[in-house]
Amino acid sequence: MSTINQKYTFQYSQPTEYHFSHDSVFLAQFVCDWFIKNTNTKINQMADVCAGCGIIGMDLLFLLNQHQIPMPKIIDFIEIQNIYESHFDKNKIELLNHINLINLNWVCENYANLNSNDNFKSKYDLIVCNPPYFKPNQGKLSPSEFKNRCRFFIDSDFVNLISFIQHSLAPKGQAFVLLRSLADHNDDWGLNQLSEQLGLSFEVVGNIRGTDVVHIANKSEGKTK
């Protein structure tokens, strides 16, 4: 990673109350490395889900451009907490100082509400996501509602997140999701069951500081012409 990217990566605008985890930065690097190895995979439209102030998506765009990998034409940043929007706007301006993009869109919406939205059906060739790591009953809640919504599945749940990925992932599309092990809570995310129900392929392809990188692939070939 070059010096200019290191400087840009770690100087994002973000709320003072809750700073992003460096897991997000390392996930962007991981996904970029995946695309370097899989050069035949094309990205037309992309989404950063649970985007916060846009760190994973923007950092990935910066890295793809740096490695001369074709850029997506449309990038949606889906985030329910509008406190992030002003920070997203500042980060977007900073990113556009380095690369030229066509569409970076802020989508302030609960992904659970998009599961039946035809505008998002089979839309994305690539989805990246660093969701909350815990269920509400798996840890002590903070007095701050904002922090709680960052750490815990409060606005929706994991099944709805995977359902949204299944709904919005294009045929042969790829998704990369960070998932913290829930073994200490005698729980898991039910990936095997979800794989069978939704026709998706789940594979743990890496680990970032103790958090699994789960690669989700859409098995569908789409309609034959």
PyMOL CGO cylinders between C-alpha atoms (Angstrom):
from pymol import cmd
from pymol.cgo import CYLINDER

trace = [
    CYLINDER, 0.00, 0.00, 0.00, 1.47, 3.34, -0.99, 0.3, 1, 1, 1, 1, 1, 1,
    CYLINDER, 1.47, 3.34, -0.99, 2.22, 6.23, 1.36, 0.3, 1, 1, 1, 1, 1, 1,
    CYLINDER, 2.22, 6.23, 1.36, -0.51, 8.42, -0.13, 0.3, 1, 1, 1, 1, 1, 1,
    CYLINDER, -0.51, 8.42, -0.13, -3.12, 5.69, 0.45, 0.3, 1, 1, 1, 1, 1, 1,
    CYLINDER, -3.12, 5.69, 0.45, -2.03, 5.12, 4.04, 0.3, 1, 1, 1, 1, 1, 1,
    CYLINDER, -2.03, 5.12, 4.04, -2.41, 8.83, 4.75, 0.3, 1, 1, 1, 1, 1, 1,
    CYLINDER, -2.41, 8.83, 4.75, -5.81, 8.99, 3.08, 0.3, 1, 1, 1, 1, 1, 1,
    CYLINDER, -5.81, 8.99, 3.08, -7.07, 5.78, 4.67, 0.3, 1, 1, 1, 1, 1, 1,
    CYLINDER, -7.07, 5.78, 4.67, -6.55, 6.82, 8.27, 0.3, 1, 1, 1, 1, 1, 1,
    CYLINDER, -6.55, 6.82, 8.27, -7.77, 10.42, 8.03, 0.3, 1, 1, 1, 1, 1, 1,
    CYLINDER, -7.77, 10.42, 8.03, -11.45, 9.93, 7.32, 0.3, 1, 1, 1, 1, 1, 1,
    CYLINDER, -11.45, 9.93, 7.32, -14.04, 12.28, 8.72, 0.3, 1, 1, 1, 1, 1, 1,
    CYLINDER, -14.04, 12.28, 8.72, -16.10, 10.40, 11.29, 0.3, 1, 1, 1, 1, 1, 1,
    CYLINDER, -16.10, 10.40, 11.29, -18.22, 11.09, 14.40, 0.3, 1, 1, 1, 1, 1, 1,
    CYLINDER, -18.22, 11.09, 14.40, -16.16, 11.77, 17.52, 0.3, 1, 1, 1, 1, 1, 1,
    CYLINDER, -16.16, 11.77, 17.52, -18.47, 9.53, 19.56, 0.3, 1, 1, 1, 1, 1, 1,
    CYLINDER, -18.47, 9.53, 19.56, -17.68, 6.36, 17.62, 0.3, 1, 1, 1, 1, 1, 1,
    CYLINDER, -17.68, 6.36, 17.62, -14.59, 5.76, 15.48, 0.3, 1, 1, 1, 1, 1, 1,
    CYLINDER, -14.59, 5.76, 15.48, -14.45, 3.10, 12.79, 0.3, 1, 1, 1, 1, 1, 1,
    CYLINDER, -14.45, 3.10, 12.79, -12.52, -0.10, 13.40, 0.3, 1, 1, 1, 1, 1, 1,
    CYLINDER, -12.52, -0.10, 13.40, -9.42, -0.67, 11.29, 0.3, 1, 1, 1, 1, 1, 1,
    CYLINDER, -9.42, -0.67, 11.29, -11.13, -3.92, 10.33, 0.3, 1, 1, 1, 1, 1, 1,
    CYLINDER, -11.13, -3.92, 10.33, -12.90, -1.84, 7.70, 0.3, 1, 1, 1, 1, 1, 1,
    CYLINDER, -12.90, -1.84, 7.70, -9.63, -0.67, 6.15, 0.3, 1, 1, 1, 1, 1, 1,
    CYLINDER, -9.63, -0.67, 6.15, -8.19, -4.17, 6.14, 0.3, 1, 1, 1, 1, 1, 1,
    CYLINDER, -8.19, -4.17, 6.14, -11.36, -5.56, 4.55, 0.3, 1, 1, 1, 1, 1, 1,
    CYLINDER, -11.36, -5.56, 4.55, -11.00, -3.09, 1.68, 0.3, 1, 1, 1, 1, 1, 1,
    CYLINDER, -11.00, -3.09, 1.68, -7.42, -4.26, 1.16, 0.3, 1, 1, 1, 1, 1, 1,
    CYLINDER, -7.42, -4.26, 1.16, -8.52, -7.91, 1.32, 0.3, 1, 1, 1, 1, 1, 1,
    CYLINDER, -8.52, -7.91, 1.32, -11.24, -7.41, -1.31, 0.3, 1, 1, 1, 1, 1, 1,
    CYLINDER, -11.24, -7.41, -1.31, -8.87, -5.49, -3.57, 0.3, 1, 1, 1, 1, 1, 1,
    CYLINDER, -8.87, -5.49, -3.57, -6.36, -8.35, -3.37, 0.3, 1, 1, 1, 1, 1, 1,
    CYLINDER, -6.36, -8.35, -3.37, -9.17, -10.76, -4.29, 0.3, 1, 1, 1, 1, 1, 1,
    CYLINDER, -9.17, -10.76, -4.29, -9.93, -8.77, -7.43, 0.3, 1, 1, 1, 1, 1, 1,
    CYLINDER, -9.93, -8.77, -7.43, -6.26, -8.62, -8.35, 0.3, 1, 1, 1, 1, 1, 1,
    CYLINDER, -6.26, -8.62, -8.35, -6.26, -12.44, -8.32, 0.3, 1, 1, 1, 1, 1, 1,
    CYLINDER, -6.26, -12.44, -8.32, -9.65, -12.73, -10.08, 0.3, 1, 1, 1, 1, 1, 1,
    CYLINDER, -9.65, -12.73, -10.08, -9.08, -10.38, -12.98, 0.3, 1, 1, 1, 1, 1, 1,
    CYLINDER, -9.08, -10.38, -12.98, -12.02, -11.67, -15.04, 0.3, 1, 1, 1, 1, 1, 1,
    CYLINDER, -12.02, -11.67, -15.04, -14.55, -10.49, -12.44, 0.3, 1, 1, 1, 1, 1, 1,
    CYLINDER, -14.55, -10.49, -12.44, -16.15, -7.21, -13.52, 0.3, 1, 1, 1, 1, 1, 1,
    CYLINDER, -16.15, -7.21, -13.52, -17.93, -4.68, -11.30, 0.3, 1, 1, 1, 1, 1, 1,
    CYLINDER, -17.93, -4.68, -11.30, -20.63, -2.52, -12.82, 0.3, 1, 1, 1, 1, 1, 1,
    CYLINDER, -20.63, -2.52, -12.82, -22.56, -1.57, -9.66, 0.3, 1, 1, 1, 1, 1, 1,
    CYLINDER, -22.56, -1.57, -9.66, -21.41, -1.88, -6.06, 0.3, 1, 1, 1, 1, 1, 1,
    CYLINDER, -21.41, -1.88, -6.06, -22.82, -1.34, -2.57, 0.3, 1, 1, 1, 1, 1, 1,
    CYLINDER, -22.82, -1.34, -2.57, -21.27, -0.70, 0.83, 0.3, 1, 1, 1, 1, 1, 1,
    CYLINDER, -21.27, -0.70, 0.83, -23.92, -1.91, 3.31, 0.3, 1, 1, 1, 1, 1, 1,
    CYLINDER, -23.92, -1.91, 3.31, -23.89, -0.68, 6.92, 0.3, 1, 1, 1, 1, 1, 1,
    CYLINDER, -23.89, -0.68, 6.92, -21.62, 1.90, 5.38, 0.3, 1, 1, 1, 1, 1, 1,
    CYLINDER, -21.62, 1.90, 5.38, -21.16, 4.35, 8.26, 0.3, 1, 1, 1, 1, 1, 1,
    CYLINDER, -21.16, 4.35, 8.26, -19.20, 7.23, 6.77, 0.3, 1, 1, 1, 1, 1, 1,
    CYLINDER, -19.20, 7.23, 6.77, -18.20, 5.15, 3.72, 0.3, 1, 1, 1, 1, 1, 1,
    CYLINDER, -18.20, 5.15, 3.72, -14.77, 3.89, 4.71, 0.3, 1, 1, 1, 1, 1, 1,
    CYLINDER, -14.77, 3.89, 4.71, -14.82, 0.37, 3.23, 0.3, 1, 1, 1, 1, 1, 1,
    CYLINDER, -14.82, 0.37, 3.23, -16.35, 1.37, -0.08, 0.3, 1, 1, 1, 1, 1, 1,
    CYLINDER, -16.35, 1.37, -0.08, -14.25, 4.48, -0.58, 0.3, 1, 1, 1, 1, 1, 1,
    CYLINDER, -14.25, 4.48, -0.58, -11.02, 2.84, 0.46, 0.3, 1, 1, 1, 1, 1, 1,
    CYLINDER, -11.02, 2.84, 0.46, -11.73, -0.06, -1.89, 0.3, 1, 1, 1, 1, 1, 1,
    CYLINDER, -11.73, -0.06, -1.89, -12.44, 2.34, -4.76, 0.3, 1, 1, 1, 1, 1, 1,
    CYLINDER, -12.44, 2.34, -4.76, -9.16, 4.11, -4.08, 0.3, 1, 1, 1, 1, 1, 1,
    CYLINDER, -9.16, 4.11, -4.08, -7.26, 0.80, -4.12, 0.3, 1, 1, 1, 1, 1, 1,
    CYLINDER, -7.26, 0.80, -4.12, -8.98, -0.52, -7.26, 0.3, 1, 1, 1, 1, 1, 1,
    CYLINDER, -8.98, -0.52, -7.26, -8.05, 2.68, -9.05, 0.3, 1, 1, 1, 1, 1, 1,
    CYLINDER, -8.05, 2.68, -9.05, -4.49, 2.45, -7.75, 0.3, 1, 1, 1, 1, 1, 1,
    CYLINDER, -4.49, 2.45, -7.75, -4.17, -1.06, -9.21, 0.3, 1, 1, 1, 1, 1, 1,
    CYLINDER, -4.17, -1.06, -9.21, -5.85, -0.03, -12.49, 0.3, 1, 1, 1, 1, 1, 1,
    CYLINDER, -5.85, -0.03, -12.49, -8.80, -2.36, -11.95, 0.3, 1, 1, 1, 1, 1, 1,
    CYLINDER, -8.80, -2.36, -11.95, -11.92, -1.14, -13.84, 0.3, 1, 1, 1, 1, 1, 1,
    CYLINDER, -11.92, -1.14, -13.84, -14.09, 0.95, -11.57, 0.3, 1, 1, 1, 1, 1, 1,
    CYLINDER, -14.09, 0.95, -11.57, -17.82, 0.43, -10.95, 0.3, 1, 1, 1, 1, 1, 1,
    CYLINDER, -17.82, 0.43, -10.95, -20.11, 3.00, -12.52, 0.3, 1, 1, 1, 1, 1, 1,
    CYLINDER, -20.11, 3.00, -12.52, -22.50, 3.27, -9.58, 0.3, 1, 1, 1, 1, 1, 1,
    CYLINDER, -22.50, 3.27, -9.58, -21.67, 2.92, -5.89, 0.3, 1, 1, 1, 1, 1, 1,
    CYLINDER, -21.67, 2.92, -5.89, -24.41, 3.02, -3.24, 0.3, 1, 1, 1, 1, 1, 1,
    CYLINDER, -24.41, 3.02, -3.24, -23.56, 3.56, 0.43, 0.3, 1, 1, 1, 1, 1, 1,
    CYLINDER, -23.56, 3.56, 0.43, -26.44, 2.14, 2.47, 0.3, 1, 1, 1, 1, 1, 1,
    CYLINDER, -26.44, 2.14, 2.47, -26.61, 3.30, 6.08, 0.3, 1, 1, 1, 1, 1, 1,
    CYLINDER, -26.61, 3.30, 6.08, -29.58, 3.83, 8.42, 0.3, 1, 1, 1, 1, 1, 1,
    CYLINDER, -29.58, 3.83, 8.42, -27.99, 6.41, 10.76, 0.3, 1, 1, 1, 1, 1, 1,
    CYLINDER, -27.99, 6.41, 10.76, -28.12, 9.85, 9.13, 0.3, 1, 1, 1, 1, 1, 1,
    CYLINDER, -28.12, 9.85, 9.13, -25.55, 11.19, 11.61, 0.3, 1, 1, 1, 1, 1, 1,
    CYLINDER, -25.55, 11.19, 11.61, -22.98, 9.79, 9.19, 0.3, 1, 1, 1, 1, 1, 1,
    CYLINDER, -22.98, 9.79, 9.19, -24.14, 11.71, 6.12, 0.3, 1, 1, 1, 1, 1, 1,
    CYLINDER, -24.14, 11.71, 6.12, -22.13, 14.91, 6.68, 0.3, 1, 1, 1, 1, 1, 1,
    CYLINDER, -22.13, 14.91, 6.68, -19.01, 12.80, 7.24, 0.3, 1, 1, 1, 1, 1, 1,
    CYLINDER, -19.01, 12.80, 7.24, -19.77, 10.79, 4.11, 0.3, 1, 1, 1, 1, 1, 1,
    CYLINDER, -19.77, 10.79, 4.11, -20.01, 14.03, 2.11, 0.3, 1, 1, 1, 1, 1, 1,
    CYLINDER, -20.01, 14.03, 2.11, -16.59, 15.19, 3.37, 0.3, 1, 1, 1, 1, 1, 1,
    CYLINDER, -16.59, 15.19, 3.37, -15.00, 11.83, 2.62, 0.3, 1, 1, 1, 1, 1, 1,
    CYLINDER, -15.00, 11.83, 2.62, -16.56, 11.80, -0.83, 0.3, 1, 1, 1, 1, 1, 1,
    CYLINDER, -16.56, 11.80, -0.83, -14.98, 15.18, -1.62, 0.3, 1, 1, 1, 1, 1, 1,
    CYLINDER, -14.98, 15.18, -1.62, -11.61, 13.87, -0.44, 0.3, 1, 1, 1, 1, 1, 1,
    CYLINDER, -11.61, 13.87, -0.44, -11.91, 10.74, -2.56, 0.3, 1, 1, 1, 1, 1, 1,
    CYLINDER, -11.91, 10.74, -2.56, -12.82, 12.73, -5.65, 0.3, 1, 1, 1, 1, 1, 1,
    CYLINDER, -12.82, 12.73, -5.65, -9.58, 14.66, -5.22, 0.3, 1, 1, 1, 1, 1, 1,
    CYLINDER, -9.58, 14.66, -5.22, -7.78, 11.40, -6.02, 0.3, 1, 1, 1, 1, 1, 1,
    CYLINDER, -7.78, 11.40, -6.02, -10.00, 9.63, -8.55, 0.3, 1, 1, 1, 1, 1, 1,
    CYLINDER, -10.00, 9.63, -8.55, -12.84, 10.47, -10.90, 0.3, 1, 1, 1, 1, 1, 1,
    CYLINDER, -12.84, 10.47, -10.90, -16.05, 8.57, -10.30, 0.3, 1, 1, 1, 1, 1, 1,
    CYLINDER, -16.05, 8.57, -10.30, -19.47, 8.77, -11.88, 0.3, 1, 1, 1, 1, 1, 1,
    CYLINDER, -19.47, 8.77, -11.88, -21.94, 8.11, -9.06, 0.3, 1, 1, 1, 1, 1, 1,
    CYLINDER, -21.94, 8.11, -9.06, -21.39, 7.86, -5.31, 0.3, 1, 1, 1, 1, 1, 1,
    CYLINDER, -21.39, 7.86, -5.31, -24.83, 7.72, -3.72, 0.3, 1, 1, 1, 1, 1, 1,
    CYLINDER, -24.83, 7.72, -3.72, -25.77, 8.09, -0.06, 0.3, 1, 1, 1, 1, 1, 1,
    CYLINDER, -25.77, 8.09, -0.06, -28.78, 5.84, 0.71, 0.3, 1, 1, 1, 1, 1, 1,
    CYLINDER, -28.78, 5.84, 0.71, -30.14, 6.49, 4.22, 0.3, 1, 1, 1, 1, 1, 1,
    CYLINDER, -30.14, 6.49, 4.22, -32.30, 3.41, 4.58, 0.3, 1, 1, 1, 1, 1, 1,
    CYLINDER, -32.30, 3.41, 4.58, -32.72, 0.24, 6.60, 0.3, 1, 1, 1, 1, 1, 1,
    CYLINDER, -32.72, 0.24, 6.60, -31.62, -2.60, 4.34, 0.3, 1, 1, 1, 1, 1, 1,
    CYLINDER, -31.62, -2.60, 4.34, -34.51, -4.69, 5.70, 0.3, 1, 1, 1, 1, 1, 1,
    CYLINDER, -34.51, -4.69, 5.70, -36.89, -2.26, 3.96, 0.3, 1, 1, 1, 1, 1, 1,
    CYLINDER, -36.89, -2.26, 3.96, -35.18, -2.88, 0.62, 0.3, 1, 1, 1, 1, 1, 1,
    CYLINDER, -35.18, -2.88, 0.62, -35.66, -6.66, 0.52, 0.3, 1, 1, 1, 1, 1, 1,
    CYLINDER, -35.66, -6.66, 0.52, -38.81, -6.34, -1.58, 0.3, 1, 1, 1, 1, 1, 1,
    CYLINDER, -38.81, -6.34, -1.58, -37.79, -3.20, -3.48, 0.3, 1, 1, 1, 1, 1, 1,
    CYLINDER, -37.79, -3.20, -3.48, -37.53, -4.03, -7.18, 0.3, 1, 1, 1, 1, 1, 1,
    CYLINDER, -37.53, -4.03, -7.18, -35.11, -1.14, -7.72, 0.3, 1, 1, 1, 1, 1, 1,
    CYLINDER, -35.11, -1.14, -7.72, -32.53, -3.12, -5.75, 0.3, 1, 1, 1, 1, 1, 1,
    CYLINDER, -32.53, -3.12, -5.75, -33.26, -6.56, -7.17, 0.3, 1, 1, 1, 1, 1, 1,
    CYLINDER, -33.26, -6.56, -7.17, -30.15, -8.22, -8.67, 0.3, 1, 1, 1, 1, 1, 1,
    CYLINDER, -30.15, -8.22, -8.67, -28.52, -4.78, -8.77, 0.3, 1, 1, 1, 1, 1, 1,
    CYLINDER, -28.52, -4.78, -8.77, -25.00, -5.23, -7.40, 0.3, 1, 1, 1, 1, 1, 1,
    CYLINDER, -25.00, -5.23, -7.40, -22.02, -7.13, -8.77, 0.3, 1, 1, 1, 1, 1, 1,
    CYLINDER, -22.02, -7.13, -8.77, -20.20, -6.47, -5.50, 0.3, 1, 1, 1, 1, 1, 1,
    CYLINDER, -20.20, -6.47, -5.50, -21.34, -5.88, -1.92, 0.3, 1, 1, 1, 1, 1, 1,
    CYLINDER, -21.34, -5.88, -1.92, -19.01, -5.13, 1.00, 0.3, 1, 1, 1, 1, 1, 1,
    CYLINDER, -19.01, -5.13, 1.00, -20.28, -5.04, 4.56, 0.3, 1, 1, 1, 1, 1, 1,
    CYLINDER, -20.28, -5.04, 4.56, -18.98, -4.62, 8.09, 0.3, 1, 1, 1, 1, 1, 1,
    CYLINDER, -18.98, -4.62, 8.09, -22.23, -5.10, 10.04, 0.3, 1, 1, 1, 1, 1, 1,
    CYLINDER, -22.23, -5.10, 10.04, -22.79, -4.94, 13.79, 0.3, 1, 1, 1, 1, 1, 1,
    CYLINDER, -22.79, -4.94, 13.79, -20.93, -7.80, 15.43, 0.3, 1, 1, 1, 1, 1, 1,
    CYLINDER, -20.93, -7.80, 15.43, -23.44, -8.82, 18.09, 0.3, 1, 1, 1, 1, 1, 1,
    CYLINDER, -23.44, -8.82, 18.09, -27.08, -9.57, 18.76, 0.3, 1, 1, 1, 1, 1, 1,
    CYLINDER, -27.08, -9.57, 18.76, -28.78, -7.31, 21.39, 0.3, 1, 1, 1, 1, 1, 1,
    CYLINDER, -28.78, -7.31, 21.39, -28.64, -9.98, 24.11, 0.3, 1, 1, 1, 1, 1, 1,
    CYLINDER, -28.64, -9.98, 24.11, -24.92, -10.60, 23.66, 0.3, 1, 1, 1, 1, 1, 1,
    CYLINDER, -24.92, -10.60, 23.66, -23.25, -7.86, 25.64, 0.3, 1, 1, 1, 1, 1, 1,
    CYLINDER, -23.25, -7.86, 25.64, -23.76, -4.77, 27.74, 0.3, 1, 1, 1, 1, 1, 1,
    CYLINDER, -23.76, -4.77, 27.74, -25.54, -1.95, 26.00, 0.3, 1, 1, 1, 1, 1, 1,
    CYLINDER, -25.54, -1.95, 26.00, -24.14, 1.58, 26.12, 0.3, 1, 1, 1, 1, 1, 1,
    CYLINDER, -24.14, 1.58, 26.12, -26.12, 4.63, 27.31, 0.3, 1, 1, 1, 1, 1, 1,
    CYLINDER, -26.12, 4.63, 27.31, -25.52, 5.90, 23.76, 0.3, 1, 1, 1, 1, 1, 1,
    CYLINDER, -25.52, 5.90, 23.76, -28.16, 4.73, 21.28, 0.3, 1, 1, 1, 1, 1, 1,
    CYLINDER, -28.16, 4.73, 21.28, -25.78, 5.67, 18.46, 0.3, 1, 1, 1, 1, 1, 1,
    CYLINDER, -25.78, 5.67, 18.46, -23.02, 3.38, 19.75, 0.3, 1, 1, 1, 1, 1, 1,
    CYLINDER, -23.02, 3.38, 19.75, -25.47, 0.57, 20.36, 0.3, 1, 1, 1, 1, 1, 1,
    CYLINDER, -25.47, 0.57, 20.36, -26.71, 0.73, 16.77, 0.3, 1, 1, 1, 1, 1, 1,
    CYLINDER, -26.71, 0.73, 16.77, -23.12, 0.50, 15.56, 0.3, 1, 1, 1, 1, 1, 1,
    CYLINDER, -23.12, 0.50, 15.56, -22.28, -2.57, 17.65, 0.3, 1, 1, 1, 1, 1, 1,
    CYLINDER, -22.28, -2.57, 17.65, -25.55, -4.52, 17.89, 0.3, 1, 1, 1, 1, 1, 1,
    CYLINDER, -25.55, -4.52, 17.89, -28.22, -5.66, 15.44, 0.3, 1, 1, 1, 1, 1, 1,
    CYLINDER, -28.22, -5.66, 15.44, -30.92, -3.30, 16.73, 0.3, 1, 1, 1, 1, 1, 1,
    CYLINDER, -30.92, -3.30, 16.73, -32.56, -1.84, 13.62, 0.3, 1, 1, 1, 1, 1, 1,
    CYLINDER, -32.56, -1.84, 13.62, -32.80, -5.23, 11.95, 0.3, 1, 1, 1, 1, 1, 1,
    CYLINDER, -32.80, -5.23, 11.95, -31.12, -8.63, 12.19, 0.3, 1, 1, 1, 1, 1, 1,
    CYLINDER, -31.12, -8.63, 12.19, -28.61, -10.86, 10.47, 0.3, 1, 1, 1, 1, 1, 1,
    CYLINDER, -28.61, -10.86, 10.47, -31.19, -12.90, 8.55, 0.3, 1, 1, 1, 1, 1, 1,
    CYLINDER, -31.19, -12.90, 8.55, -32.59, -9.72, 6.99, 0.3, 1, 1, 1, 1, 1, 1,
    CYLINDER, -32.59, -9.72, 6.99, -29.07, -8.63, 6.08, 0.3, 1, 1, 1, 1, 1, 1,
    CYLINDER, -29.07, -8.63, 6.08, -28.40, -11.88, 4.25, 0.3, 1, 1, 1, 1, 1, 1,
    CYLINDER, -28.40, -11.88, 4.25, -31.86, -11.70, 2.65, 0.3, 1, 1, 1, 1, 1, 1,
    CYLINDER, -31.86, -11.70, 2.65, -30.99, -8.24, 1.32, 0.3, 1, 1, 1, 1, 1, 1,
    CYLINDER, -30.99, -8.24, 1.32, -27.71, -9.55, -0.09, 0.3, 1, 1, 1, 1, 1, 1,
    CYLINDER, -27.71, -9.55, -0.09, -29.59, -12.41, -1.73, 0.3, 1, 1, 1, 1, 1, 1,
    CYLINDER, -29.59, -12.41, -1.73, -32.20, -9.99, -3.14, 0.3, 1, 1, 1, 1, 1, 1,
    CYLINDER, -32.20, -9.99, -3.14, -29.77, -7.39, -4.45, 0.3, 1, 1, 1, 1, 1, 1,
    CYLINDER, -29.77, -7.39, -4.45, -26.78, -9.46, -5.57, 0.3, 1, 1, 1, 1, 1, 1,
    CYLINDER, -26.78, -9.46, -5.57, -26.57, -9.84, -9.34, 0.3, 1, 1, 1, 1, 1, 1,
    CYLINDER, -26.57, -9.84, -9.34, -26.13, -13.27, -10.95, 0.3, 1, 1, 1, 1, 1, 1,
    CYLINDER, -26.13, -13.27, -10.95, -22.54, -14.37, -10.30, 0.3, 1, 1, 1, 1, 1, 1,
    CYLINDER, -22.54, -14.37, -10.30, -22.21, -11.40, -7.92, 0.3, 1, 1, 1, 1, 1, 1,
    CYLINDER, -22.21, -11.40, -7.92, -19.83, -11.39, -4.95, 0.3, 1, 1, 1, 1, 1, 1,
    CYLINDER, -19.83, -11.39, -4.95, -20.25, -10.17, -1.38, 0.3, 1, 1, 1, 1, 1, 1,
    CYLINDER, -20.25, -10.17, -1.38, -17.66, -9.90, 1.38, 0.3, 1, 1, 1, 1, 1, 1,
    CYLINDER, -17.66, -9.90, 1.38, -18.96, -9.63, 4.95, 0.3, 1, 1, 1, 1, 1, 1,
    CYLINDER, -18.96, -9.63, 4.95, -17.06, -9.38, 8.24, 0.3, 1, 1, 1, 1, 1, 1,
    CYLINDER, -17.06, -9.38, 8.24, -18.50, -11.72, 10.88, 0.3, 1, 1, 1, 1, 1, 1,
    CYLINDER, -18.50, -11.72, 10.88, -17.31, -11.98, 14.47, 0.3, 1, 1, 1, 1, 1, 1,
    CYLINDER, -17.31, -11.98, 14.47, -17.49, -15.48, 15.98, 0.3, 1, 1, 1, 1, 1, 1,
    CYLINDER, -17.49, -15.48, 15.98, -20.34, -15.91, 18.46, 0.3, 1, 1, 1, 1, 1, 1,
    CYLINDER, -20.34, -15.91, 18.46, -18.88, -19.10, 19.96, 0.3, 1, 1, 1, 1, 1, 1,
    CYLINDER, -18.88, -19.10, 19.96, -18.48, -17.42, 23.36, 0.3, 1, 1, 1, 1, 1, 1,
    CYLINDER, -18.48, -17.42, 23.36, -22.25, -16.90, 23.34, 0.3, 1, 1, 1, 1, 1, 1,
    CYLINDER, -22.25, -16.90, 23.34, -23.01, -20.51, 22.33, 0.3, 1, 1, 1, 1, 1, 1,
    CYLINDER, -23.01, -20.51, 22.33, -24.44, -19.18, 19.09, 0.3, 1, 1, 1, 1, 1, 1,
    CYLINDER, -24.44, -19.18, 19.09, -23.62, -18.98, 15.39, 0.3, 1, 1, 1, 1, 1, 1,
    CYLINDER, -23.62, -18.98, 15.39, -24.93, -17.12, 12.37, 0.3, 1, 1, 1, 1, 1, 1,
    CYLINDER, -24.93, -17.12, 12.37, -26.66, -20.13, 10.77, 0.3, 1, 1, 1, 1, 1, 1,
    CYLINDER, -26.66, -20.13, 10.77, -24.75, -19.85, 7.50, 0.3, 1, 1, 1, 1, 1, 1,
    CYLINDER, -24.75, -19.85, 7.50, -25.34, -23.47, 6.48, 0.3, 1, 1, 1, 1, 1, 1,
    CYLINDER, -25.34, -23.47, 6.48, -29.10, -23.15, 6.81, 0.3, 1, 1, 1, 1, 1, 1,
    CYLINDER, -29.10, -23.15, 6.81, -29.14, -19.82, 5.01, 0.3, 1, 1, 1, 1, 1, 1,
    CYLINDER, -29.14, -19.82, 5.01, -27.04, -21.25, 2.19, 0.3, 1, 1, 1, 1, 1, 1,
    CYLINDER, -27.04, -21.25, 2.19, -29.60, -23.98, 1.58, 0.3, 1, 1, 1, 1, 1, 1,
    CYLINDER, -29.60, -23.98, 1.58, -32.58, -21.64, 1.87, 0.3, 1, 1, 1, 1, 1, 1,
    CYLINDER, -32.58, -21.64, 1.87, -31.33, -18.79, -0.30, 0.3, 1, 1, 1, 1, 1, 1,
    CYLINDER, -31.33, -18.79, -0.30, -29.19, -20.47, -2.95, 0.3, 1, 1, 1, 1, 1, 1,
    CYLINDER, -29.19, -20.47, -2.95, -26.04, -18.66, -1.90, 0.3, 1, 1, 1, 1, 1, 1,
    CYLINDER, -26.04, -18.66, -1.90, -22.55, -20.02, -1.41, 0.3, 1, 1, 1, 1, 1, 1,
    CYLINDER, -22.55, -20.02, -1.41, -20.83, -19.10, 1.87, 0.3, 1, 1, 1, 1, 1, 1,
    CYLINDER, -20.83, -19.10, 1.87, -17.11, -19.55, 2.47, 0.3, 1, 1, 1, 1, 1, 1,
    CYLINDER, -17.11, -19.55, 2.47, -14.75, -18.18, 5.13, 0.3, 1, 1, 1, 1, 1, 1,
    CYLINDER, -14.75, -18.18, 5.13, -11.87, -16.88, 3.02, 0.3, 1, 1, 1, 1, 1, 1,
    CYLINDER, -11.87, -16.88, 3.02, -9.83, -14.93, 5.56, 0.3, 1, 1, 1, 1, 1, 1,
    CYLINDER, -9.83, -14.93, 5.56, -9.55, -13.54, 9.06, 0.3, 1, 1, 1, 1, 1, 1,
    CYLINDER, -9.55, -13.54, 9.06, -8.96, -9.94, 10.08, 0.3, 1, 1, 1, 1, 1, 1,
    CYLINDER, -8.96, -9.94, 10.08, -7.88, -9.42, 13.68, 0.3, 1, 1, 1, 1, 1, 1,
    CYLINDER, -7.88, -9.42, 13.68, -10.04, -12.31, 14.88, 0.3, 1, 1, 1, 1, 1, 1,
    CYLINDER, -10.04, -12.31, 14.88, -13.01, -11.54, 12.61, 0.3, 1, 1, 1, 1, 1, 1,
    CYLINDER, -13.01, -11.54, 12.61, -13.87, -13.85, 9.72, 0.3, 1, 1, 1, 1, 1, 1,
    CYLINDER, -13.87, -13.85, 9.72, -14.16, -12.60, 6.16, 0.3, 1, 1, 1, 1, 1, 1,
    CYLINDER, -14.16, -12.60, 6.16, -17.12, -14.47, 4.66, 0.3, 1, 1, 1, 1, 1, 1,
    CYLINDER, -17.12, -14.47, 4.66, -17.33, -14.61, 0.88, 0.3, 1, 1, 1, 1, 1, 1,
    CYLINDER, -17.33, -14.61, 0.88, -20.91, -14.92, -0.37, 0.3, 1, 1, 1, 1, 1, 1,
    CYLINDER, -20.91, -14.92, -0.37, -21.48, -15.83, -4.01, 0.3, 1, 1, 1, 1, 1, 1,
    CYLINDER, -21.48, -15.83, -4.01, -24.73, -15.80, -5.94, 0.3, 1, 1, 1, 1, 1, 1,
    CYLINDER, -24.73, -15.80, -5.94, -25.05, -19.22, -7.59, 0.3, 1, 1, 1, 1, 1, 1,
    CYLINDER, -25.05, -19.22, -7.59, -27.61, -17.95, -10.08, 0.3, 1, 1, 1, 1, 1, 1,
    CYLINDER, -27.61, -17.95, -10.08, -26.53, -17.68, -13.71, 0.3, 1, 1, 1, 1, 1, 1,
    CYLINDER, -26.53, -17.68, -13.71, -29.34, -15.28, -14.50, 0.3, 1, 1, 1, 1, 1, 1,
    CYLINDER, -29.34, -15.28, -14.50, -31.67, -15.55, -17.46, 0.3, 1, 1, 1, 1, 1, 1,
    CYLINDER, -31.67, -15.55, -17.46, -30.25, -17.05, -20.62, 0.3, 1, 1, 1, 1, 1, 1,
    CYLINDER, -30.25, -17.05, -20.62, -30.76, -14.96, -23.73, 0.3, 1, 1, 1, 1, 1, 1,
]
cmd.load_cgo(trace, "trace")
